[in-house]
Amino acid sequence: MKEVIAVVRINMMNQTKKALSDAGIAAFFAHECQGRGKGFVNPKILEGVDQGYEEAASVLGEKGKLYSKRMVTVVVEDEQVADVVQAVIAVNKTGKPGDGKIFVLPVADAFRVRTAEKGAAAIA
Protein backbone atom coordinates (compact mmCIF):
# COMPACT_ATOMS: atom_id res chain seq x y z
CA MET A 1 0.00 0.00 0.00
CA LYS A 2 1.01 3.58 -0.63
CA GLU A 3 -0.08 6.96 0.67
CA VAL A 4 -0.31 9.64 -2.03
CA ILE A 5 -0.29 13.21 -0.74
CA ALA A 6 -1.13 15.96 -3.22
CA VAL A 7 -0.93 19.66 -2.40
CA VAL A 8 -3.06 21.64 -4.87
CA ARG A 9 -4.53 25.10 -5.36
CA ILE A 10 -7.77 25.79 -3.51
CA ASN A 11 -9.64 26.62 -6.70
CA MET A 12 -8.69 23.23 -8.21
CA MET A 13 -10.21 21.13 -5.43
CA ASN A 14 -13.51 20.36 -7.18
CA GLN A 15 -11.71 19.28 -10.36
CA THR A 16 -9.31 17.18 -8.28
CA LYS A 17 -12.18 15.42 -6.46
CA LYS A 18 -13.87 14.65 -9.77
CA ALA A 19 -10.64 13.38 -11.34
CA LEU A 20 -10.02 11.04 -8.41
CA SER A 21 -13.59 9.78 -8.56
CA ASP A 22 -13.30 9.23 -12.34
CA ALA A 23 -10.07 7.27 -11.69
CA GLY A 24 -11.98 4.93 -9.36
CA ILE A 25 -10.78 6.46 -6.10
CA ALA A 26 -13.81 6.76 -3.83
CA ALA A 27 -12.14 7.47 -0.48
CA PHE A 28 -9.68 10.23 0.36
CA PHE A 29 -9.05 13.01 2.86
CA ALA A 30 -8.82 16.72 2.11
CA HIS A 31 -7.27 19.22 4.51
CA GLU A 32 -6.81 22.97 4.51
CA CYS A 33 -3.13 23.84 4.62
CA GLN A 34 -0.70 26.66 3.99
CA GLY A 35 2.70 26.66 2.36
CA ARG A 36 5.01 28.24 -0.12
CA GLY A 37 7.43 27.24 -2.84
CA LYS A 38 10.95 28.40 -3.58
CA GLY A 39 9.96 32.06 -3.76
CA PHE A 40 9.29 32.76 -7.44
CA VAL A 41 9.30 36.51 -8.16
CA ASN A 42 7.33 37.72 -11.18
CA PRO A 43 9.42 40.13 -13.31
CA LYS A 44 6.35 42.38 -13.72
CA ILE A 45 6.34 42.94 -9.96
CA LEU A 46 9.97 44.08 -10.17
CA GLU A 47 9.04 46.46 -12.99
CA GLY A 48 6.22 47.83 -10.84
CA VAL A 49 8.63 48.48 -7.99
CA ASP A 50 10.99 50.31 -10.37
CA GLN A 51 8.07 52.47 -11.55
CA GLY A 52 7.16 53.36 -7.96
CA TYR A 53 3.98 51.32 -7.45
CA GLU A 54 3.53 50.76 -3.72
CA GLU A 55 1.39 47.64 -4.28
CA ALA A 56 4.25 45.95 -6.11
CA ALA A 57 6.70 46.87 -3.37
CA SER A 58 4.38 45.47 -0.71
CA VAL A 59 4.17 42.13 -2.55
CA LEU A 60 7.95 41.86 -2.62
CA GLY A 61 7.95 42.33 1.15
CA GLU A 62 5.85 39.15 1.54
CA LYS A 63 8.70 36.74 0.83
CA GLY A 64 7.80 34.60 3.84
CA LYS A 65 4.07 34.66 3.12
CA LEU A 66 2.23 31.34 3.28
CA TYR A 67 -0.43 30.64 0.67
CA SER A 68 -3.64 28.71 1.29
CA LYS A 69 -3.69 25.29 -0.39
CA ARG A 70 -5.52 21.99 -0.09
CA MET A 71 -3.81 18.74 0.81
CA VAL A 72 -5.44 15.58 -0.52
CA THR A 73 -4.40 12.25 1.02
CA VAL A 74 -5.22 8.91 -0.59
CA VAL A 75 -4.19 5.41 0.54
CA VAL A 76 -4.25 2.92 -2.33
CA GLU A 77 -2.80 -0.37 -3.49
CA ASP A 78 0.56 -0.03 -5.24
CA GLU A 79 -1.03 -0.69 -8.65
CA GLN A 80 -3.28 2.38 -8.30
CA VAL A 81 -0.56 4.92 -7.52
CA ALA A 82 0.10 5.82 -11.17
CA ASP A 83 -3.63 6.38 -11.78
CA VAL A 84 -3.90 8.71 -8.77
CA VAL A 85 -0.79 10.69 -9.74
CA GLN A 86 -1.90 11.02 -13.38
CA ALA A 87 -5.41 12.12 -12.36
CA VAL A 88 -4.07 14.85 -10.05
CA ILE A 89 -1.54 16.11 -12.58
CA ALA A 90 -4.08 16.13 -15.42
CA VAL A 91 -6.38 18.62 -13.70
CA ASN A 92 -3.83 20.72 -11.77
CA LYS A 93 -1.04 21.30 -14.29
CA THR A 94 -1.07 24.86 -15.62
CA GLY A 95 2.66 25.15 -16.18
CA LYS A 96 2.89 28.02 -13.71
CA PRO A 97 4.48 28.14 -10.25
CA GLY A 98 2.10 27.00 -7.54
CA ASP A 99 0.58 24.04 -9.41
CA GLY A 100 1.39 21.86 -6.40
CA LYS A 101 3.36 18.80 -5.35
CA ILE A 102 2.67 15.08 -5.05
CA PHE A 103 4.41 12.80 -2.56
CA VAL A 104 4.20 9.00 -2.46
CA LEU A 105 4.99 7.18 0.79
CA PRO A 106 4.88 3.52 1.84
CA VAL A 107 2.13 2.42 4.23
CA ALA A 108 3.04 -0.47 6.52
CA ASP A 109 -0.55 -1.44 7.34
CA ALA A 110 -4.11 -0.16 7.65
CA PHE A 111 -7.00 -1.08 9.93
CA ARG A 112 -10.71 -0.38 9.63
CA VAL A 113 -11.88 0.50 13.14
CA ARG A 114 -15.51 -0.57 12.64
CA THR A 115 -14.73 -4.15 11.51
CA ALA A 116 -11.08 -4.64 12.54
CA GLU A 117 -10.23 -5.56 8.91
CA LYS A 118 -6.60 -4.98 8.08
CA GLY A 119 -4.40 -4.46 5.06
CA ALA A 120 -5.99 -4.19 1.62
CA ALA A 121 -9.42 -5.10 3.01
CA ALA A 122 -9.31 -2.03 5.26
CA ILE A 123 -8.89 0.39 2.36
CA ALA A 124 -11.20 -1.34 -0.12
N, C-alpha and C positions, 0 to 999 in steps of 0.2 A: 504494500500500500504506500501511497505517496500523498503528501499534503501539498496542494498548489495554492500559493498566496499571490494574489494579483492586486496591485495598487493602481487604481484608475481615477480618472477625473470624475467629479461628482455628476456632471451633466451626461456622463456616458453610462451611468448605472443601469438605467432601464434597458438600453441596448445590450449591455453585458449580461443582465439577467435573462433576456430573451435568447441570446446566443448560447448561453449555457443550457438553457432548457431545450433549445433546438438540437444541441449536441448530445442530449440524453442525460444531462446532469440535473436531477430533480432537487437535490439537497445541497445547500451551501450556507455559509454565514456571510453577512455583510456588516462591516463596522465603520463608523465614522473615524477618521484619523487625520493627522496633519503631518506634513513633511515638506522637504525641499530637495531639489537636485543639486547639481554641482555649482549652481549660481550663474546660469546663462544671463548675459546682459544684451538686450536688444540694441543694435547700433542706432536706431531711431531715438531711443531714450537719451543716448549720449549726445546726439545732435540737438535734441531739445534742451539739454543742460547747457550746451554751448550757446544756444540762442536765448538763454535766460529764462526758460519756462520753469517756474517753481515746482509744478506738478512732476516734471521729469526729474528734477533734483531730489524731490521727496521719495520717488520710487527707488532711486539709486541708494538712498539711505536705508532701505529695507533689506539689506543683504541677508540678514538673519531671519527674515520673515518666514513663517511656516504657512503653507497653503493647505486648504481643506481638500481632502481626498476621500476615497472609499477603498476599504480593504476587503476583498472577497477571498474567503477561505473555503477550499473544497478538498475533501479527502476521497480519493478514488483508487481503484485498482491500477497497477502499473500500466496496463494496456490502454487506459483511458487518459493518461497524462497528455499525450500529444493532441488529442481531441480538445481537451480543456484549454491548453496553451494556444492552439490555433484559433479556437472560438474567441478567446479574449483578445488576441492580437487583431483578428479580422475586424472587430468593431471599434477598437480603441486606437488603432494606428492612424495618425494624421501626418506623421513625419516631422512634427514640431516638438520642441522640448516640453516635457510634462505629460507625455502620452502614458507614462506609467512604467511599472516594473513587474516581473513575474518571478517568483522564487519557487523551487520544487525541493521538498524535503522528504526524507524517509519517515515513515510512521511504523513504529515497532508493533503496535497492536491497537485495537479499538474494541470498545465494549458498549453495547446498548443497555442502558440502565434498566429500562422497563422489563426486558426479557432475559438479561444476562447473556445474550448472544455475544460472541466475540469474533474478531477477525473480519473476513470479508462479509460474513452474515450480518455483522453489526452496521455496516455501511450500505448494505444493499437496500 
